[in-house]
Amino acid sequence: MKVLVVNAGSSSLKYQLFDTVSAKVLAKGNCERIGIEGSRILHKTAGKEQYIKDTALADHSQAMKLVVETLLDGEVGCISSVSEIEAIGHRVVHGGPFFTESVLVTDEVMAVLEKCVSYAPLHTPAHIMGIKGCKAAMPETPEVLVFDTAFHQTMDKPAYMYGVSYDMYEDYGVRRYGAHGTSHRYVSGEMIKLLGGKAEGTKIVTCHIGNGSSISAVKDGKCVDTSMGFTPLDGVIMGTRCGSIDPAIVPFIMEKKGYTPKEMDTYMNKKCGFDGISGVGSDSRDVERAMNEGNERAKLALDMLSYQIKKFVGSYSAAMGGLDAIVFTAGIGEHAPYIRANALSDLEYLGVKLDEERNTFGHSDIPVKLSSDDSRVQVYMIPTNEELVIAKDTETIVSAL
């Protein structure tokens, strides 16, 4: 089945066209600056040169129309008819308390998705625009929503509840939802294959470490805990996000700086993390470069992340009653040996032995074993593939229609 996977942002629309039989990407691209001056499409069909076209894109409907036209183009495209696209799969960040698994788009589903706006106000409106844009461009093509939060719905209540009054949970759905679930689901599944193929009895910690980062405990193939919470602000420090902090710090800073609630939210999401600690910026590569040049604040930022990852590995091992494997994935997890080595140092008591030479591998598109041969706990870098998971879920649901 040919499935178009769409990830819509407020002013962008990223896409990949999959052949789910071969699991190959036939084409991919991005419509940039939608609704903004200077909009364009960047498109790449497998085996062909990249194609760039500057054109006005007023909204996501126009962007999606352009995507279809580009895929059909005889020179830069890869299909001869729009009917070849048998389904569309959408990445959706937050399903709130309403969605626990992937679902076919219907009018009823769209009405419920509107209720998810308050849980992810920066993401959900963009997703809705993308879904409507696809419907306008390909009205007969079935669409499926795949939620980042769905994988974490297997957590037990003691793991996902907060210590606020119970009515906040009952009335407003205040609880831990997590994020990056599609990535955690993919890499834990790949790790289970490396452990022998049976999910039952496995205990894995998956570390999705990038500009946004989250860590999950996966027992018997199911999520039992995760570091991100009610929003993606919780957990370890990130590129610009503060991660977990004492809640009393929030009113303290608001009073000292005179911040409104919105300004405080912006501060915690946009001005903290690597950027705020190092003073260098949010990109880990820039921060590591500064550390190597002797910048102590840059080193502090990286060491804070490593230390926090180590704490989650230890606590999740306790929560699962043991540990079989640790997986690193995403931009930093796949490319930062310094952070991986620091995060795993002093974990020999858990049975973790990192092979320093293996840990300094170059870029790899396939899983790389990082632990020594005598390590009881297996450590791997596994490149994530969220889009493939979305394509496969979409295929499963549409094939059953």
Helices and strands as residue ranges (DSSP letters): E 2-8, E 13-19, E 24-32, E 40-45, E 51-54, H 60-72, G 82-84, E 87-92, E 103-104, H 107-114, G 117-119, H 124-137, E 143-147, G 150-154, H 157-160, H 166-172, H 181-194, E 203-208, E 214-219, E 222-226, H 249-257, H 261-270, H 273-278, H 284-292, H 296-320, E 325-329, H 330-335, H 337-344, G 348-350, H 356-359, E 368-369, E 378-381, H 386-399
